[in-house]
Amino acid sequence: MANAPTIGVIGLGFGRAHIPAFQANGCQVVAVCQRDEASARKIADRYGVPYVFTRWEDLLDRAKPDIVAIATPPSLHHAIARRAFANGAHVLCEKPLAMDRREGEQMAEAASRARRIAMTNFNWRFTPAMQRLHRMLEDGAAGRVLHASVRWFGGRWADESAAPTWRMDRAQAGVGALGDVGVHEIDLVRWNLGEIRRVLAHTAVAYPSRGVPGGGKVADTDDVATIVAELASGAVVTIQASRVTRGANDHTFEVYGSHGALLYRLDRDRPAWWNAELRAATGMAAAEPVDVPGVEPGTTDGMEIIGKTMIGPLVARLLTAIRTGETPSPSLTDGARVQAVLDAVLESAARGAWVTVPGVAA
């Protein structure tokens, strides 16, 4: 890729946020793909993308992009990624990475065999306040972590009459609120605090009468999930995820340790929400605000804000890894490890018992 890398984006729901992220890094987005051709053409025209496809196979085979961004329902991730690697493309894949741990591991193995660089889009690592929290934890600001609490609440489907999407269909999505936001919570726990050893979980469907698009089937993915997780370190974490919470549109990450505490909050209803907020406490003192330099996205469009401020830094890592051959984080292996936790969560919710996450040392 001596010239600017060429990009193909498959899936234009959240995938629209990937377009400005790549363009801000000097890439050429040359093709987009979505089944609704009219909608895809509007997005292509908006961002100056020359080619539109309705079949992802055609985008890969005819546009032949250097990098493929996969933002389809998770049921398609495995097939698209493996075909992209076979075509010589690098990959940025949305979360959840796959339908289960096995698929995720196969995707990571396929990338390694093809000697292609691939990343999972855990973009919420990249808010300025979360980056600062991570550095402070590495520097020992909290001491030995004793327990933590993670919450992510939103109300997109709080109203029973809200239009359903593929996210309500387990055959396409695999999971519900756990896939919308729970995967990010699990990733942030792993990234900041270490591996999750075992889980105890409860999930619920808020409106069992709600159908899925196309009719003939009721919604069968979780709207609410609560998880108690024990880390390999012995610390305990509580994780809550909901997409049916009225009056809330925020996520928090609170860490309590032997020496202090770090308290992160991102409220989507506050000005400059993309920077998030961070407070810290030392000893027995009250938590005080931590100065976190903010970023300015230069747009008021929500998707573009996420693309420029959070996906953009991840894309920069991807491009650097392509040049150097190094394995970037969050990798597909990170995505597969989160998938292993999700699998354990689903098993725990079904059995009503603690479930050990495979591959984590006791």
C-alpha positions as CSV (number, residue, x, y, z in Angstrom):
1,M,0.0,0.0,0.0
2,A,2.4,2.6,-1.2
3,N,-0.5,5.1,-1.8
4,A,-3.4,5.8,0.5
5,P,-5.0,2.5,1.6
6,T,-8.4,1.8,0.0
7,I,-11.3,0.8,2.3
8,G,-14.5,-1.1,1.8
9,V,-17.3,-0.7,4.4
10,I,-19.8,-3.6,4.7
11,G,-22.9,-2.7,6.6
12,L,-24.0,1.0,6.9
13,G,-25.9,1.1,10.2
14,F,-23.1,1.7,12.7
15,G,-20.8,1.2,9.8
16,R,-21.4,4.7,8.7
17,A,-19.2,5.8,11.7
18,H,-16.3,3.9,10.1
19,I,-16.3,6.1,7.0
20,P,-15.2,9.4,8.6
21,A,-12.8,7.4,10.9
22,F,-10.8,6.1,7.9
23,Q,-11.1,9.3,5.9
24,A,-9.7,11.3,8.9
25,N,-6.7,9.0,8.7
26,G,-6.0,9.7,5.1
27,C,-7.6,6.5,3.6
28,Q,-9.7,6.3,0.5
29,V,-13.1,4.8,1.2
30,V,-13.8,3.3,-2.3
31,A,-16.8,1.1,-1.7
32,V,-19.8,0.6,0.6
33,C,-22.2,-2.3,0.8
34,Q,-25.8,-2.5,2.1
35,R,-28.9,-4.4,1.0
36,D,-30.9,-1.2,0.7
37,E,-29.2,0.3,-2.4
38,A,-31.0,3.6,-2.3
39,S,-29.9,4.3,1.3
40,A,-26.3,3.1,0.5
41,R,-26.1,5.5,-2.4
42,K,-27.2,8.4,-0.2
43,I,-24.4,7.6,2.2
44,A,-21.9,7.1,-0.6
45,D,-22.8,10.5,-2.1
46,R,-22.5,12.2,1.3
47,Y,-18.9,10.9,1.8
48,G,-17.7,10.9,-1.8
49,V,-17.5,7.1,-2.1
50,P,-17.5,6.0,-5.7
51,Y,-18.9,2.4,-5.6
52,V,-22.0,0.9,-4.0
53,F,-22.8,-2.8,-3.7
54,T,-25.7,-4.7,-2.3
55,R,-23.8,-8.0,-1.9
56,W,-20.7,-8.2,0.2
57,E,-19.1,-10.8,-2.0
58,D,-19.2,-8.3,-4.9
59,L,-17.5,-5.6,-2.9
60,L,-14.7,-7.9,-1.9
61,D,-14.2,-9.4,-5.4
62,R,-14.7,-6.3,-7.5
63,A,-13.6,-3.4,-5.4
64,K,-10.7,-5.4,-3.9
65,P,-10.1,-2.9,-1.0
66,D,-6.9,-3.1,1.1
67,I,-8.9,-3.0,4.3
68,V,-12.4,-4.2,5.0
69,A,-14.6,-2.8,7.8
70,I,-17.2,-5.3,8.8
71,A,-20.3,-3.8,10.4
72,T,-23.0,-6.3,9.6
73,P,-25.0,-8.5,12.0
74,P,-22.6,-10.8,13.8
75,S,-24.0,-13.9,12.0
76,L,-22.1,-12.7,8.9
77,H,-18.8,-11.7,10.5
78,H,-17.1,-15.1,10.2
79,A,-17.8,-15.6,6.5
80,I,-17.0,-12.0,5.5
81,A,-13.7,-11.9,7.4
82,R,-12.4,-15.2,6.1
83,R,-13.2,-14.2,2.5
84,A,-11.6,-10.9,3.1
85,F,-8.4,-12.5,4.4
86,A,-8.4,-14.9,1.4
87,N,-8.6,-11.9,-0.9
88,G,-5.5,-10.3,0.8
89,A,-7.4,-7.6,2.8
90,H,-6.8,-6.5,6.4
91,V,-9.9,-6.3,8.6
92,L,-11.6,-4.1,11.2
93,C,-14.6,-6.0,12.5
94,E,-17.4,-4.8,14.6
95,K,-18.4,-6.4,17.9
96,P,-19.5,-8.9,19.0
97,L,-16.8,-10.5,16.9
98,A,-18.7,-13.7,16.1
99,M,-21.6,-15.9,17.2
100,D,-19.5,-17.9,19.6
101,R,-15.9,-18.4,20.9
102,R,-15.2,-21.1,18.2
103,E,-16.0,-18.7,15.4
104,G,-14.0,-15.9,16.9
105,E,-10.9,-18.1,17.3
106,Q,-11.3,-19.3,13.7
107,M,-11.3,-15.7,12.5
108,A,-8.1,-14.9,14.5
109,E,-6.4,-18.0,13.1
110,A,-7.5,-17.1,9.6
111,A,-5.9,-13.7,9.9
112,S,-2.7,-15.2,11.2
113,R,-2.5,-17.7,8.4
114,A,-3.1,-15.0,5.8
115,R,-0.6,-12.7,7.5
116,R,-3.2,-10.0,7.6
117,I,-3.7,-7.4,10.3
118,A,-7.1,-7.5,12.0
119,M,-8.7,-5.7,14.9
120,T,-12.0,-5.8,16.8
121,N,-13.7,-2.4,17.1
122,F,-13.8,-1.9,20.8
123,N,-13.8,1.8,20.2
124,W,-14.9,2.9,23.7
125,R,-11.4,2.3,25.0
126,F,-10.5,5.5,23.2
127,T,-12.4,8.3,25.0
128,P,-9.9,10.6,26.6
129,A,-11.1,9.9,30.1
130,M,-10.9,6.1,29.6
131,Q,-7.4,6.4,28.2
132,R,-6.4,8.4,31.3
133,L,-8.1,5.9,33.6
134,H,-6.1,3.1,32.0
135,R,-2.8,4.9,32.4
136,M,-3.6,5.7,36.1
137,L,-4.4,2.0,36.8
138,E,-1.1,1.0,35.2
139,D,0.6,3.5,37.4
140,G,-1.0,2.0,40.5
141,A,-3.4,4.8,41.4
142,A,-5.9,2.4,42.9
143,G,-3.5,0.0,44.4
144,R,-4.6,-3.6,44.5
145,V,-8.1,-3.7,42.9
146,L,-10.6,-5.1,45.3
147,H,-13.9,-4.7,43.4
148,A,-15.3,-2.8,40.5
149,S,-18.7,-1.8,39.1
150,V,-19.6,-1.3,35.4
151,R,-22.9,0.0,34.1
152,W,-24.2,0.8,30.6
153,F,-27.8,2.0,30.4
154,G,-29.8,3.3,27.4
155,G,-33.4,3.5,26.4
156,R,-33.5,2.9,22.7
157,W,-36.0,0.1,23.1
158,A,-37.6,1.1,26.4
159,D,-41.0,1.7,24.7
160,E,-42.7,-1.5,23.7
161,S,-43.9,0.0,20.5
162,A,-40.3,0.9,19.4
163,A,-39.5,-0.7,16.0
164,P,-37.5,-3.9,16.4
165,T,-34.4,-4.7,14.4
166,W,-32.2,-7.7,13.7
167,R,-30.7,-7.1,17.2
168,M,-33.8,-8.8,18.6
169,D,-33.1,-12.0,16.7
170,R,-30.7,-14.4,18.3
171,A,-30.1,-16.2,14.9
172,Q,-28.6,-13.0,13.6
173,A,-27.3,-11.2,16.7
174,G,-26.4,-14.0,19.0
175,V,-27.1,-11.8,22.0
176,G,-29.0,-8.5,22.7
177,A,-28.0,-5.8,25.1
178,L,-25.0,-8.0,25.8
179,G,-24.0,-7.5,22.2
180,D,-25.0,-3.9,21.9
181,V,-23.1,-2.7,25.0
182,G,-22.2,-5.7,27.2
183,V,-19.3,-6.7,25.0
184,H,-17.7,-3.2,25.5
185,E,-18.1,-3.5,29.3
186,I,-16.4,-7.0,29.2
187,D,-13.6,-5.6,27.0
188,L,-13.0,-2.7,29.3
189,V,-12.9,-5.0,32.3
190,R,-10.3,-7.3,30.6
191,W,-8.3,-4.4,29.3
192,N,-8.1,-2.5,32.6
193,L,-8.4,-5.2,35.2
194,G,-7.4,-8.6,33.7
195,E,-9.1,-11.8,32.7
196,I,-12.5,-12.8,33.9
197,R,-12.3,-16.3,35.5
198,R,-16.0,-17.1,36.1
199,V,-19.4,-15.5,35.9
200,L,-22.9,-15.7,37.4
201,A,-25.5,-14.1,35.2
202,H,-29.2,-13.3,34.8
203,T,-30.8,-12.0,31.6
204,A,-34.3,-10.9,30.6
205,V,-36.4,-10.0,27.6
206,A,-38.4,-6.9,28.5
207,Y,-41.2,-7.4,26.1
208,P,-41.7,-11.1,25.1
209,S,-44.5,-10.1,22.7
210,R,-42.2,-8.0,20.6
211,G,-41.5,-9.6,17.2
212,V,-38.4,-9.5,15.0
213,P,-38.4,-7.9,11.5
214,G,-40.1,-10.1,8.9
215,G,-42.7,-11.5,11.4
216,G,-43.3,-15.0,12.5
217,K,-40.9,-14.9,15.4
218,V,-40.8,-13.3,18.8
219,A,-37.8,-11.4,20.1
220,D,-35.4,-13.8,21.8
221,T,-32.3,-11.7,22.7
222,D,-31.7,-10.1,26.1
223,D,-32.8,-6.5,26.9
224,V,-31.4,-6.6,30.4
225,A,-28.4,-8.4,31.8
226,T,-26.7,-8.5,35.2
227,I,-23.4,-10.3,35.7
228,V,-21.2,-11.0,38.7
229,A,-17.7,-11.7,37.5
230,E,-14.7,-13.0,39.4
231,L,-11.4,-12.0,38.0
232,A,-8.2,-14.1,37.8
233,S,-6.8,-11.6,40.4
234,G,-9.6,-12.5,42.8
235,A,-11.3,-9.1,42.5
236,V,-15.1,-9.1,42.0
237,V,-16.9,-7.0,39.3
238,T,-20.6,-6.3,38.8
239,I,-21.7,-5.6,35.2
240,Q,-25.1,-4.3,34.2
241,A,-26.4,-3.8,30.7
242,S,-29.8,-2.5,29.6
243,R,-31.3,-1.1,26.4
244,V,-34.7,-0.5,28.0
245,T,-33.8,2.1,30.7
246,R,-35.9,5.2,30.6
247,G,-34.2,8.4,31.7
248,A,-30.7,7.1,31.4
249,N,-28.2,7.3,28.5
250,D,-24.8,6.7,30.2
251,H,-22.1,4.3,31.1
252,T,-19.9,4.1,34.2
253,F,-16.7,2.3,35.1
254,E,-15.8,2.4,38.8
255,V,-12.7,0.8,40.3
256,Y,-12.1,0.5,44.1
257,G,-8.7,-0.6,45.3
258,S,-6.5,-0.8,48.4
259,H,-5.1,2.7,48.0
260,G,-7.8,4.6,46.1
261,A,-10.6,4.7,43.6
262,L,-11.2,5.8,39.9
263,L,-14.6,6.8,38.8
264,Y,-15.4,7.1,35.1
265,R,-18.7,8.3,33.6
266,L,-19.8,9.1,30.1
267,D,-23.3,10.7,29.9
268,R,-24.5,11.0,26.3
269,D,-26.9,13.8,27.3
270,R,-24.1,16.2,28.5
271,P,-22.1,18.6,26.3
272,A,-18.9,17.2,24.8
273,W,-20.0,13.8,26.0
274,W,-17.4,12.0,23.9
275,N,-14.6,13.1,26.2
276,A,-16.3,11.6,29.3
277,E,-15.4,12.4,32.9
278,L,-13.0,11.0,35.5
279,R,-12.7,11.4,39.2
280,A,-10.1,9.9,41.5
281,A,-9.8,9.4,45.3
282,T,-6.7,8.7,47.3
283,G,-6.8,7.1,50.8
284,M,-10.0,8.1,52.5
285,A,-10.4,11.4,50.8
286,A,-13.5,12.3,48.6
287,A,-13.1,11.7,44.9
288,E,-12.0,14.8,43.0
289,P,-12.2,15.6,39.2
290,V,-9.2,14.6,37.1
291,D,-8.1,17.0,34.4
292,V,-8.6,15.2,31.1
293,P,-7.7,17.2,27.9
294,G,-10.6,16.9,25.5
295,V,-10.9,16.5,21.7
296,E,-13.0,18.4,19.3
297,P,-14.6,16.3,16.5
298,G,-15.7,19.3,14.4
299,T,-19.2,17.9,13.8
300,T,-22.5,17.6,15.6
301,D,-23.5,14.3,13.9
302,G,-23.4,11.5,16.5
303,M,-22.0,8.8,14.2
304,E,-19.3,11.1,12.9
305,I,-18.4,12.1,16.5
306,I,-17.9,8.5,17.4
307,G,-16.0,7.8,14.1
308,K,-13.6,10.7,14.5
309,T,-13.0,10.6,18.3
310,M,-13.0,6.9,19.1
311,I,-12.8,4.8,15.9
312,G,-10.3,7.1,14.4
313,P,-7.6,6.4,17.0
314,L,-8.2,2.7,16.6
315,V,-7.8,3.0,12.8
316,A,-4.5,4.8,13.4
317,R,-3.3,1.8,15.3
318,L,-4.5,-0.5,12.5
319,L,-2.6,1.5,9.9
320,T,0.6,1.5,12.0
321,A,0.4,-2.3,12.5
322,I,0.0,-2.8,8.8
323,R,3.2,-0.8,8.2
324,T,5.2,-2.5,11.0
325,G,3.7,-6.0,11.1
326,E,3.0,-5.8,14.8
327,T,-0.2,-7.2,16.4
328,P,-2.4,-4.2,17.5
329,S,-4.8,-4.1,20.4
330,P,-7.8,-4.6,20.5
331,S,-7.1,-7.7,18.3
332,L,-9.3,-10.4,17.0
333,T,-8.0,-12.5,19.8
334,D,-9.3,-9.9,22.3
335,G,-12.6,-10.2,20.5
336,A,-12.6,-14.0,20.8
337,R,-11.7,-13.8,24.5
338,V,-14.7,-11.5,25.1
339,Q,-16.8,-14.0,23.1
340,A,-15.7,-16.7,25.5
341,V,-17.0,-14.6,28.4
342,L,-20.3,-14.0,26.5
343,D,-20.6,-17.8,25.9
344,A,-20.1,-18.3,29.7
345,V,-22.7,-15.6,30.5
346,L,-25.3,-17.2,28.3
347,E,-24.7,-20.6,29.8
348,S,-24.8,-19.2,33.3
349,A,-28.1,-17.4,32.6
350,A,-29.6,-20.6,31.3
351,R,-28.4,-22.8,34.1
352,G,-28.7,-20.3,37.0
353,A,-25.2,-21.2,38.2
354,W,-21.6,-20.0,38.2
355,V,-19.8,-20.9,34.9
356,T,-16.0,-20.9,34.4
357,V,-14.6,-19.1,31.4
358,P,-12.4,-21.5,29.4
359,G,-8.7,-20.7,28.9
360,V,-8.3,-18.6,32.1
361,A,-5.8,-19.9,34.7
362,A,-7.2,-20.7,38.1
